[in-house]
């Protein structure tokens, strides 16, 4: 069976996707990776607004930004800064573009926007060589992504009650006020807020546990691959994934699988699968997380040296997952899976790193 146009288009899309990710990863490294600004989510703003002003700096949940929100810096505050609990800001929810700031010691508000075996000799050998190149690129991107995300701090910090808070509202409007002055009206108006570690005393308290949002992962191991002659044997296997978790325990991902081995003709057998995958990781035991996955998509097998070895068609995948939490955004992942394709049931065991 000849390589289908759909398979060629999918492989081209994979190459283009990794080229784009490579450019983005390079821009992150060139831009200095992470900034000194930290986002405060809207729900955290609401919680802070309901806490006594003099006490709300005791523990504030923040997420470190990569490039940072473009806000004008203030003069900040010090340990000895007097706590003033009489706000002088009037703000109506829904106001289009408020502009204002608390001038603490001359501070200003405002914001401007801006594997083994044979390496060639046929379709399987060519597919294997291209897969190896993609895997090498994927692993390199993984190290960059893990380095950037691993350097970020997401968790609880202690702030001075008068620490400047940059409230970011509709249409990128902003308002700079002390933490102690935020009221429910301001919290309802703001989309989120930003604080800078350089604008006051900064004391990290604890890192947040693993949070799943956008995710990228690369997993390597072994798989069992079936030949047209009915034999089954193991060889190198890998999976590359990109997706999103709309819920902390449930995600939707695109998955690319590559595997290969030598067949009975001492030639290359190359297996690839392209699936949409659902992951569920509902069981937590401290830093250990357990779950399962299932996917559906297309599979293609190229086999050199044996007549009729090429095949393509439906692929169904599923299996168990175990994650070991390393960081708010990093987890070691093990996958024990099965795949149904070409009228055969094949297994794989993979280990790797998930970046969130």
KEKE-3310 file (N, C-alpha, C; in steps of 0.2 Angstrom, whole numbers, plus 5000, padded with zeros to 4 digits):
npx = (5004:5003:5010:4998:4989:4984:4992:5005:5001:4999:5011:5019:5012:5016:5030:5030:5024:5033:5043:5038:5036:5050:5055:5047:5052:5066:5064:5060:5071:5080:5074:5077:5070:5061:5052:5052:5039:5023:5008:4992:4977:4960:4951:4958:4960:4947:4946:4956:4951:4941:4947:4954:4961:4974:4979:4980:4991:4998:4998:4998:4993:5002:5008:5022:5027:5032:5037:5032:5021:5018:5020:5021:5034:5033:5039:5039:5038:5045:5051:5048:5037:5023:5007:4992:4975:4965:4957:4958:4951:4939:4929:4919:4911:4914:4918:4926:4940:4949:4961:4974:4983:4992:5002:5015:5028:5032:5029:5023:5008:5000:5001:5008:5004:5010:5088:5092:5096:5093:5096:5091:5086:5072:5054:5051:5064:5067:5056:5059:5072:5067:5059:5068:5075:5064:5061:5073:5073:5061:5065:5075:5067:5059:5068:5071:5058:5056:5066:5063:5050:5052:5060:5051:5041:5027:5015:5013:5016:5023:5018:5020:5007:5005:5011:5013:5000:4996:4982:4974:4962:4947:4950:4964:4966:4972:4976:4984:4986:4989:4990:4982:4972:4963:4946:4930:4924:4934:4941:4931:4930:4943:4952:4964:4978:4994:5010:5026:5041:5052:5046:5044:5045:5048:5043:5044:5033:5028:5028:5016:5006:5006:5000:4989:4988:4990:5000:5015:5024:5037:5040:5049:5053:5050:5041:5030:5029:5020:5023:5019:5021:5016:5024:5029:5039:5050:5055:5063:5052:5042:5033:5025:5018:5005:4994:4979:4972:4957:4951:4958:4961:4958:4961:4964:4973:4984:4993:5008:5015:5030:5038:5050:5058:5069:5063:5059:5066:5077:5076:5070:5056:5043:5033:5019:5008:4994:4985:4970:4969:4962:4965:4964:4967:4962:4966:4975:4989:4997:5012:5010:5001:4988:4980:4972:4972:4964:4963:4960:4963:4974:4984:5000:5010:5026:5035:5050:5057:5048:5034:5019:5019:5017:5004:4989:4977:4964:4967:4967:4969:4975:4977:4986:4992:5005:5010:5023:5025:5035:5036:5027:5024:5030:5031:5036:5032:5024:5019:5009:5004:4992:4988:4977:4979:4980:4974:4980:4985:4995:5008:5015:5028:5032:5042:5044:5044:5033:5027:5019)
npy = (4994:5011:5026:5037:5052:5059:5054:5060:5073:5075:5072:5082:5093:5090:5092:5106:5111:5108:5116:5129:5128:5127:5140:5148:5143:5147:5161:5163:5159:5169:5180:5180:5172:5172:5184:5198:5200:5195:5187:5189:5180:5182:5176:5175:5189:5192:5185:5191:5204:5201:5199:5205:5221:5224:5212:5204:5203:5193:5180:5177:5172:5169:5169:5167:5177:5175:5184:5195:5208:5223:5236:5252:5255:5257:5267:5258:5250:5249:5239:5247:5255:5265:5258:5262:5264:5270:5271:5281:5280:5280:5269:5263:5248:5241:5253:5261:5264:5267:5277:5278:5280:5275:5286:5283:5289:5295:5286:5280:5277:5269:5262:5256:5248:5237:5024:5006:4995:4995:5009:5014:5012:5011:5014:5012:5014:5027:5033:5030:5037:5051:5051:5050:5062:5071:5067:5070:5084:5087:5083:5092:5104:5100:5101:5115:5120:5114:5120:5133:5133:5127:5136:5145:5153:5148:5151:5153:5169:5181:5198:5216:5225:5237:5235:5239:5236:5231:5233:5225:5229:5230:5231:5232:5242:5250:5251:5257:5252:5251:5235:5234:5242:5237:5233:5225:5230:5234:5222:5215:5223:5221:5211:5203:5204:5212:5210:5216:5209:5217:5229:5229:5222:5204:5188:5172:5159:5145:5133:5130:5116:5103:5109:5107:5114:5121:5109:5100:5086:5073:5056:5041:5024:5007:4997:4984:4978:4973:4963:4960:4947:4941:4940:4946:4958:4968:4985:5002:5015:5030:5044:5060:5074:5087:5098:5102:5105:5107:5105:5102:5088:5082:5081:5086:5080:5081:5067:5060:5046:5036:5021:5007:4993:4979:4968:4951:4950:4956:4970:4986:4990:5001:5010:5022:5033:5044:5052:5058:5062:5058:5062:5056:5060:5057:5052:5056:5054:5062:5067:5058:5053:5045:5038:5036:5034:5037:5035:5040:5038:5039:5026:5021:5009:5005:4994:4987:4975:4965:4959:4967:4973:4987:4997:5005:5014:5014:5018:5013:5018:5015:5015:5015:5028:5035:5048:5057:5070:5084:5098:5113:5114:5103:5086:5069:5056:5040:5028:5015:5006:5000:4997:4996:4991:4989:4976:4970:4969:4979:4983:4995:5003:5017:5031:5048:5066:5078:5094:5108)
npz = (5000:4996:5002:5009:5004:5015:5026:5022:5022:5036:5042:5037:5043:5056:5056:5053:5064:5074:5070:5072:5086:5089:5085:5094:5106:5105:5105:5118:5126:5121:5126:5140:5148:5161:5170:5183:5187:5193:5191:5198:5200:5195:5204:5216:5218:5222:5234:5242:5243:5251:5263:5279:5277:5283:5285:5273:5266:5271:5265:5248:5233:5218:5201:5192:5178:5161:5151:5156:5161:5153:5163:5170:5182:5200:5214:5224:5240:5257:5271:5282:5278:5281:5285:5277:5278:5272:5258:5243:5230:5218:5209:5196:5192:5176:5170:5156:5153:5165:5173:5184:5200:5215:5223:5230:5238:5227:5217:5201:5191:5178:5161:5146:5131:5121:5088:5084:5071:5053:5043:5031:5014:5010:5011:5025:5031:5027:5034:5047:5049:5047:5058:5069:5068:5071:5084:5090:5089:5096:5109:5112:5112:5123:5134:5134:5136:5149:5156:5156:5162:5174:5180:5185:5198:5206:5218:5235:5242:5254:5257:5259:5266:5259:5247:5230:5218:5202:5194:5181:5169:5159:5141:5143:5152:5167:5184:5198:5214:5232:5240:5251:5249:5240:5235:5235:5223:5215:5213:5206:5194:5189:5177:5180:5191:5193:5202:5207:5211:5214:5220:5233:5250:5248:5251:5247:5252:5250:5237:5224:5222:5208:5193:5180:5164:5148:5140:5136:5131:5130:5127:5130:5125:5124:5111:5105:5089:5075:5061:5043:5041:5052:5063:5079:5088:5099:5099:5098:5104:5104:5110:5106:5113:5113:5121:5130:5147:5152:5164:5180:5181:5169:5152:5134:5121:5107:5099:5094:5088:5086:5081:5078:5071:5067:5054:5049:5037:5039:5037:5038:5049:5051:5062:5064:5072:5073:5084:5092:5109:5125:5142:5159:5175:5189:5202:5216:5226:5237:5230:5220:5205:5197:5183:5167:5149:5133:5115:5098:5080:5066:5059:5052:5044:5038:5029:5025:5013:5013:5005:5003:5015:5019:5027:5031:5042:5053:5070:5087:5104:5121:5139:5154:5166:5176:5186:5193:5203:5201:5202:5201:5188:5181:5178:5180:5169:5167:5155:5151:5138:5125:5108:5095:5078:5061:5061:5072:5089:5099:5111:5122:5132:5140:5146:5152:5152:5157:5154:5160)
capx = (5000:5007:5009:4992:4990:4983:4998:5010:4999:4999:5018:5021:5010:5020:5036:5028:5022:5039:5047:5035:5038:5057:5055:5045:5057:5071:5063:5059:5078:5083:5071:5078:5066:5056:5052:5051:5032:5019:5001:4987:4971:4954:4948:4963:4959:4941:4948:4960:4947:4937:4952:4956:4967:4981:4981:4979:4998:5001:4999:4995:4994:5005:5010:5027:5026:5038:5040:5030:5016:5021:5017:5026:5036:5032:5045:5038:5038:5050:5048:5045:5032:5017:5001:4987:4969:4959:4958:4955:4950:4932:4929:4913:4912:4912:4921:4929:4947:4951:4968:4975:4989:4993:5008:5019:5035:5034:5028:5018:5004:4999:5003:5009:5003:5014:5087:5096:5094:5095:5095:5089:5084:5065:5050:5052:5070:5066:5052:5063:5076:5064:5056:5073:5076:5059:5062:5079:5071:5056:5068:5078:5062:5057:5073:5070:5052:5057:5070:5059:5044:5055:5063:5046:5039:5020:5013:5011:5021:5021:5019:5018:5000:5005:5014:5009:4996:4994:4976:4973:4955:4945:4954:4971:4966:4976:4975:4989:4984:4991:4987:4977:4966:4959:4940:4927:4922:4940:4942:4926:4932:4949:4953:4969:4983:5002:5014:5033:5045:5056:5043:5042:5048:5046:5045:5041:5031:5027:5027:5010:5006:5006:4994:4989:4985:4993:5005:5019:5028:5040:5041:5053:5053:5049:5035:5030:5027:5018:5025:5015:5022:5013:5029:5029:5045:5050:5060:5062:5046:5042:5027:5026:5011:5004:4987:4976:4968:4952:4950:4965:4962:4955:4964:4963:4979:4986:4998:5011:5019:5034:5042:5053:5062:5070:5059:5062:5070:5083:5075:5066:5048:5042:5026:5018:5001:4993:4979:4968:4969:4959:4968:4960:4971:4958:4968:4980:4991:5002:5015:5009:4995:4986:4975:4972:4971:4962:4964:4958:4966:4976:4991:5003:5016:5030:5040:5055:5060:5043:5029:5013:5021:5014:4997:4987:4970:4962:4971:4964:4975:4973:4982:4987:4997:5007:5014:5027:5025:5042:5036:5020:5023:5033:5030:5038:5026:5025:5013:5008:4998:4990:4986:4974:4980:4982:4971:4984:4985:5002:5009:5021:5030:5035:5044:5046:5043:5027:5028:5012)
capy = (5000:5017:5031:5041:5059:5061:5053:5065:5080:5075:5072:5089:5097:5089:5096:5113:5112:5108:5122:5134:5128:5129:5147:5151:5142:5151:5168:5163:5159:5175:5185:5180:5166:5174:5191:5199:5201:5189:5188:5187:5178:5186:5173:5177:5196:5192:5182:5196:5209:5200:5198:5211:5224:5224:5205:5201:5202:5187:5175:5179:5167:5172:5165:5171:5178:5173:5190:5201:5213:5230:5241:5257:5253:5262:5267:5253:5251:5246:5236:5252:5259:5265:5255:5267:5260:5274:5272:5287:5278:5278:5265:5259:5242:5242:5259:5259:5265:5271:5278:5281:5277:5278:5289:5281:5291:5297:5281:5282:5272:5269:5257:5256:5242:5234:5017:5001:4992:4998:5016:5016:5007:5010:5019:5012:5017:5034:5036:5030:5043:5057:5051:5051:5069:5074:5065:5074:5091:5087:5082:5098:5108:5099:5103:5122:5121:5112:5125:5139:5132:5125:5142:5150:5152:5149:5149:5158:5174:5186:5205:5221:5227:5243:5233:5241:5230:5234:5230:5225:5228:5229:5234:5233:5247:5248:5255:5255:5254:5246:5229:5235:5246:5233:5232:5220:5233:5234:5215:5213:5226:5219:5204:5200:5209:5210:5213:5215:5207:5223:5234:5229:5216:5199:5182:5166:5155:5139:5132:5127:5109:5102:5112:5106:5118:5119:5104:5097:5080:5068:5050:5036:5017:5001:4994:4978:4980:4967:4962:4957:4940:4939:4940:4952:4959:4974:4990:5008:5018:5036:5048:5067:5076:5094:5098:5107:5103:5112:5104:5100:5081:5080:5085:5084:5081:5078:5063:5057:5040:5033:5015:5004:4987:4975:4962:4944:4950:4960:4976:4991:4990:5008:5011:5028:5034:5051:5052:5063:5058:5061:5059:5057:5058:5059:5049:5059:5052:5066:5069:5053:5054:5040:5039:5032:5038:5033:5039:5037:5042:5035:5022:5019:5005:5004:4988:4985:4969:4960:4961:4968:4975:4993:4997:5011:5013:5016:5017:5014:5017:5016:5013:5018:5033:5036:5054:5059:5077:5087:5105:5116:5114:5098:5079:5063:5052:5033:5026:5008:5006:4995:5000:4991:4994:4984:4970:4968:4972:4980:4986:4999:5005:5023:5035:5054:5072:5082:5101:5111)
capz = (5000:4995:5007:5007:5004:5022:5030:5020:5025:5043:5043:5035:5049:5062:5055:5053:5071:5078:5068:5075:5093:5090:5085:5100:5112:5105:5107:5126:5129:5120:5130:5147:5151:5166:5173:5190:5188:5195:5190:5203:5196:5197:5210:5221:5220:5226:5241:5245:5244:5257:5269:5282:5273:5287:5286:5267:5263:5274:5260:5242:5227:5212:5196:5189:5171:5157:5148:5160:5159:5152:5167:5173:5189:5205:5218:5229:5248:5261:5278:5287:5276:5285:5282:5277:5277:5269:5251:5240:5223:5216:5203:5195:5188:5169:5167:5150:5153:5171:5174:5191:5203:5221:5223:5236:5238:5220:5212:5196:5188:5171:5157:5139:5128:5116:5089:5081:5065:5047:5043:5024:5009:5008:5014:5032:5033:5027:5039:5053:5049:5048:5065:5073:5068:5074:5091:5093:5090:5101:5116:5113:5114:5129:5138:5134:5140:5156:5159:5157:5167:5180:5184:5187:5205:5207:5224:5240:5244:5259:5254:5263:5264:5255:5241:5224:5214:5196:5192:5174:5168:5152:5136:5145:5156:5173:5190:5203:5221:5237:5241:5257:5246:5235:5238:5230:5217:5211:5211:5201:5188:5186:5174:5184:5193:5193:5207:5205:5217:5216:5222:5240:5253:5244:5254:5245:5257:5248:5230:5223:5219:5201:5190:5173:5159:5142:5141:5131:5134:5126:5131:5126:5128:5119:5109:5101:5083:5071:5054:5039:5041:5058:5069:5083:5092:5102:5096:5101:5103:5107:5109:5107:5114:5115:5122:5135:5152:5154:5171:5183:5180:5162:5146:5127:5118:5101:5101:5088:5090:5081:5083:5073:5073:5061:5053:5047:5031:5041:5035:5043:5050:5054:5064:5066:5074:5074:5087:5097:5115:5131:5148:5165:5181:5195:5208:5219:5233:5238:5224:5215:5202:5193:5178:5161:5143:5127:5109:5091:5075:5060:5060:5046:5044:5032:5030:5019:5012:5013:5000:5006:5022:5020:5028:5035:5043:5060:5076:5094:5109:5128:5144:5161:5167:5182:5186:5199:5203:5202:5202:5199:5181:5179:5181:5177:5167:5164:5151:5149:5133:5120:5102:5090:5071:5056:5063:5077:5096:5100:5117:5123:5139:5139:5151:5150:5156:5155:5155:5160)
cpx = (5004:5005:5003:4994:4989:4989:5004:5008:5000:5007:5021:5018:5014:5027:5035:5027:5028:5044:5045:5037:5046:5058:5053:5049:5063:5070:5062:5066:5081:5080:5072:5074:5060:5057:5052:5044:5028:5012:4997:4980:4965:4951:4952:4962:4953:4942:4951:4956:4942:4941:4953:4962:4974:4983:4982:4986:5001:5002:4995:4998:4996:5007:5015:5026:5032:5041:5038:5025:5019:5018:5023:5028:5034:5039:5045:5038:5044:5046:5045:5040:5026:5011:4995:4981:4963:4960:4955:4953:4942:4932:4922:4914:4910:4914:4926:4937:4949:4959:4969:4981:4989:5001:5012:5026:5037:5032:5023:5014:5004:5002:5003:5008:5008:5013:5092:5093:5096:5093:5092:5087:5077:5061:5051:5058:5070:5062:5055:5068:5073:5061:5062:5075:5071:5059:5068:5077:5066:5060:5072:5073:5060:5062:5072:5064:5053:5061:5067:5054:5047:5058:5058:5044:5031:5018:5012:5017:5018:5023:5017:5011:5000:5009:5010:5006:4994:4988:4975:4966:4953:4949:4961:4971:4970:4975:4980:4987:4988:4987:4981:4971:4961:4952:4936:4925:4928:4942:4937:4928:4938:4949:4958:4973:4990:5005:5021:5037:5050:5053:5041:5046:5044:5048:5041:5039:5031:5026:5020:5011:5006:4999:4994:4985:4987:4999:5009:5023:5031:5041:5044:5053:5054:5042:5036:5026:5026:5020:5019:5015:5019:5018:5028:5035:5045:5056:5059:5055:5046:5035:5028:5019:5011:4996:4985:4972:4963:4950:4957:4966:4960:4958:4963:4970:4980:4993:5001:5016:5023:5038:5045:5057:5064:5065:5063:5067:5076:5083:5071:5059:5047:5035:5025:5010:5000:4986:4977:4966:4966:4963:4964:4965:4968:4961:4975:4982:4998:5005:5014:5002:4994:4980:4975:4971:4967:4962:4961:4961:4968:4983:4993:5009:5019:5035:5044:5056:5055:5037:5023:5013:5018:5007:4996:4980:4969:4966:4967:4969:4972:4978:4982:4992:4998:5011:5017:5028:5032:5041:5029:5019:5027:5032:5033:5032:5028:5018:5014:5002:4997:4987:4983:4975:4982:4979:4975:4983:4993:5003:5015:5022:5034:5036:5046:5044:5037:5028:5021:5013)
cpy = (5006:5022:5036:5048:5062:5060:5058:5072:5080:5075:5079:5094:5096:5092:5103:5115:5113:5114:5128:5134:5129:5136:5150:5150:5146:5158:5168:5164:5166:5181:5185:5176:5169:5181:5191:5201:5195:5191:5185:5186:5182:5183:5175:5184:5196:5190:5188:5202:5208:5198:5205:5215:5224:5217:5201:5200:5196:5181:5176:5174:5170:5167:5169:5171:5177:5180:5196:5205:5220:5235:5246:5255:5259:5262:5262:5255:5247:5243:5241:5256:5259:5262:5260:5263:5264:5275:5278:5286:5277:5275:5262:5253:5243:5248:5257:5259:5269:5271:5281:5277:5279:5280:5288:5283:5292:5292:5283:5276:5273:5263:5258:5249:5240:5226:5012:4999:4996:5005:5018:5011:5006:5015:5018:5015:5024:5037:5036:5036:5049:5057:5053:5059:5073:5073:5070:5081:5092:5087:5089:5103:5107:5101:5111:5123:5120:5117:5131:5139:5130:5130:5146:5148:5153:5146:5154:5163:5179:5193:5210:5223:5233:5241:5235:5235:5234:5230:5231:5224:5228:5233:5236:5239:5245:5253:5252:5257:5249:5240:5230:5239:5243:5231:5227:5223:5233:5227:5213:5216:5223:5212:5200:5206:5207:5214:5211:5214:5213:5229:5234:5223:5210:5192:5176:5162:5147:5138:5129:5120:5109:5105:5110:5111:5116:5114:5101:5091:5076:5062:5044:5029:5012:4999:4988:4980:4973:4968:4959:4950:4937:4939:4947:4953:4966:4979:4997:5011:5025:5039:5055:5070:5084:5094:5103:5103:5108:5111:5101:5092:5078:5084:5081:5085:5078:5074:5060:5052:5037:5027:5011:4998:4984:4969:4956:4944:4955:4967:4980:4990:4997:5009:5018:5029:5041:5051:5058:5059:5062:5058:5061:5055:5060:5057:5053:5056:5056:5068:5064:5054:5048:5041:5034:5037:5034:5038:5036:5041:5037:5032:5021:5014:5004:4999:4986:4978:4963:4963:4962:4971:4982:4993:5003:5010:5016:5014:5018:5013:5018:5013:5016:5023:5034:5043:5055:5066:5080:5094:5107:5114:5108:5091:5074:5058:5045:5031:5019:5007:5000:4999:4994:4995:4988:4977:4967:4972:4973:4984:4990:5001:5011:5027:5042:5060:5075:5089:5104:5118)
cpz = (5000:5001:5005:5008:5011:5026:5028:5023:5033:5045:5042:5041:5055:5062:5055:5060:5075:5076:5071:5083:5094:5090:5092:5106:5111:5107:5115:5129:5127:5124:5137:5151:5155:5168:5180:5191:5189:5194:5196:5200:5199:5204:5217:5223:5224:5233:5245:5247:5250:5264:5272:5279:5277:5287:5279:5264:5266:5270:5254:5236:5221:5207:5192:5181:5167:5155:5152:5157:5159:5156:5169:5180:5193:5209:5223:5236:5251:5268:5282:5284:5280:5282:5283:5274:5274:5262:5248:5232:5223:5210:5202:5190:5181:5166:5162:5151:5159:5171:5181:5194:5210:5221:5230:5236:5230:5215:5207:5193:5181:5167:5150:5136:5122:5115:5084:5074:5059:5046:5036:5020:5007:5012:5022:5034:5032:5032:5046:5054:5050:5056:5070:5074:5071:5082:5094:5094:5095:5108:5117:5115:5121:5135:5139:5138:5147:5160:5161:5163:5173:5184:5187:5194:5204:5214:5229:5242:5250:5256:5260:5261:5260:5248:5235:5220:5208:5193:5185:5172:5161:5147:5138:5149:5163:5178:5195:5210:5226:5238:5246:5254:5242:5238:5233:5224:5212:5209:5206:5194:5185:5183:5178:5187:5193:5198:5205:5211:5219:5219:5229:5243:5250:5248:5252:5251:5255:5240:5229:5220:5211:5198:5182:5169:5152:5144:5135:5134:5128:5130:5127:5129:5123:5118:5106:5095:5079:5064:5050:5039:5048:5064:5073:5088:5094:5098:5100:5099:5107:5106:5111:5108:5115:5116:5128:5140:5154:5161:5174:5181:5173:5157:5140:5124:5111:5102:5094:5091:5085:5085:5077:5076:5066:5060:5051:5041:5033:5038:5040:5043:5054:5056:5066:5067:5076:5077:5091:5104:5121:5137:5154:5170:5187:5201:5210:5226:5234:5231:5218:5212:5197:5189:5172:5155:5138:5121:5103:5086:5069:5062:5053:5047:5038:5033:5024:5019:5012:5009:5004:5013:5024:5021:5032:5036:5050:5065:5082:5099:5116:5132:5150:5161:5174:5182:5193:5199:5205:5204:5200:5192:5177:5182:5177:5175:5165:5161:5149:5145:5129:5114:5097:5083:5067:5057:5069:5084:5098:5107:5117:5130:5138:5145:5149:5155:5153:5158:5155:5161)
residu = (UNK:UNK:UNK:UNK:UNK:UNK:UNK:UNK:UNK:UNK:UNK:UNK:UNK:UNK:UNK:UNK:UNK:UNK:UNK:UNK:UNK:UNK:UNK:UNK:UNK:UNK:UNK:UNK:UNK:UNK:UNK:UNK:UNK:UNK:UNK:UNK:UNK:UNK:UNK:UNK:UNK:UNK:UNK:UNK:UNK:UNK:UNK:UNK:UNK:UNK:UNK:UNK:UNK:UNK:UNK:UNK:UNK:UNK:UNK:UNK:UNK:UNK:UNK:UNK:UNK:UNK:UNK:UNK:UNK:UNK:UNK:UNK:UNK:UNK:UNK:UNK:UNK:UNK:UNK:UNK:UNK:UNK:UNK:UNK:UNK:UNK:UNK:UNK:UNK:UNK:UNK:UNK:UNK:UNK:UNK:UNK:UNK:UNK:UNK:UNK:UNK:UNK:UNK:UNK:UNK:UNK:UNK:UNK:UNK:UNK:UNK:UNK:UNK:UNK:UNK:UNK:UNK:UNK:UNK:UNK:UNK:UNK:UNK:UNK:UNK:UNK:UNK:UNK:UNK:UNK:UNK:UNK:UNK:UNK:UNK:UNK:UNK:UNK:UNK:UNK:UNK:UNK:UNK:UNK:UNK:UNK:UNK:UNK:UNK:UNK:UNK:UNK:UNK:UNK:UNK:UNK:UNK:UNK:UNK:UNK:UNK:UNK:UNK:UNK:UNK:UNK:UNK:UNK:UNK:UNK:UNK:UNK:UNK:UNK:UNK:UNK:UNK:UNK:UNK:UNK:UNK:UNK:UNK:UNK:UNK:UNK:UNK:UNK:UNK:UNK:UNK:UNK:UNK:UNK:UNK:UNK:UNK:UNK:UNK:UNK:UNK:UNK:UNK:UNK:UNK:UNK:UNK:UNK:UNK:UNK:UNK:UNK:UNK:UNK:UNK:UNK:UNK:UNK:UNK:UNK:UNK:UNK:UNK:UNK:UNK:UNK:UNK:UNK:UNK:UNK:UNK:UNK:UNK:UNK:UNK:UNK:UNK:UNK:UNK:UNK:UNK:UNK:UNK:UNK:UNK:UNK:UNK:UNK:UNK:UNK:UNK:UNK:UNK:UNK:UNK:UNK:UNK:UNK:UNK:UNK:UNK:UNK:UNK:UNK:UNK:UNK:UNK:UNK:UNK:UNK:UNK:UNK:UNK:UNK:UNK:UNK:UNK:UNK:UNK:UNK:UNK:UNK:UNK:UNK:UNK:UNK:UNK:UNK:UNK:UNK:UNK:UNK:UNK:UNK:UNK:UNK:UNK:UNK:UNK:UNK:UNK:UNK:UNK:UNK:UNK:UNK:UNK:UNK:UNK:UNK:UNK:UNK:UNK:UNK:UNK:UNK:UNK:UNK:UNK:UNK:UNK:UNK:UNK:UNK:UNK:UNK:UNK:UNK:UNK:UNK:UNK:UNK:UNK:UNK:UNK:UNK:UNK:UNK:UNK:UNK:UNK:UNK:UNK:UNK:UNK:UNK:UNK:UNK:UNK:UNK:UNK:UNK:UNK:UNK:UNK:UNK)
# end
